Amino acid sequence: MRLDKYLKNSRLIKRRTIANEVCDAGKVLVNQKVARASYDVKLGDVIEIQMGTKPVTVRVLAISEHVTKADASAMYEVV
């Protein structure tokens, strides 16, 4: 799954267009490397989002195309 779509489905970022812009600005790191929106997310990847004053770091636990709001937090764990 594309990185921008994963960020939207997991509800880490509210909209896919915003996720795309954040990736293009170089504020998303995957495994400590700057990642583009087209990066293919894999299980176990560590994603760091540098938005606002405090960066958020999560580990990918699940990848799913359709996720309910209640199940979205099960897609990742905060590191």
N, C-alpha and C positions, 0 to 999 in steps of 0.2 A: 504494500500500500504506500502511496506517496506520502511524504512527510507532512505537507500542508493538509491533506485529507485526514491523516491520523490525528493531528493537533485539533482539528475541528471535531472529529468523531469522539475523541476522548474528552472533549469540552475543556481542554487546556487553554484554547483560544476560541473565542465566540464564533468567528466567521472564517471561512476558508480564504477569502480575499485578504483579510488581515493577516492570517497565517502566512500567506504567500508573500505579502509585503515585508513581514518580519524576517522571513527567510532571506529575501533578496537584500535586506539591509545588513545581513551577516550577524544577526542577533540570536541565531539558533545554532547550537553546537550539538553534534551527534558523535559520541565517543571522543570528545575533546577536539573535534575538527569542525570548521564551519561547513554547514550543509545547505544545499539548495532545496527548494520546494519539491523538486522531482526525486529527491533521495528516496530509495526503497527501504522503508523501515522494517527491521527484523526483530524477532524476539530477543530480549536481552540487551538491546541498544540502550545507551544512557543519553537522554536528551536534556540539554540545558537551554532554557529560554531566558534571555536577558532583557526583560521588559520591566520598566518601572525601577524602583530602588533596590529590589531584592531579586536576584536570579532564582529561578525554580529549576530544580534538577529532579528528573524522574527516570525510572527504569521501565522499559516496555515489558509488560507481562502477557498481553493478549493483543491480537489484531483482528478486528471485526468490521465488516462493511456497514452493518446496521446495528446500532446500539441505542438502547433506551437511556434516558437521563439517569435512571437509578443504577444502571450497569456500567456507566461510563467510567466511574472511578476504579472499577476492577481491571481496567485496561493498563493501569500503571501503578507503580508505588513510588512515593516521594523518597528520595535518597537524602 
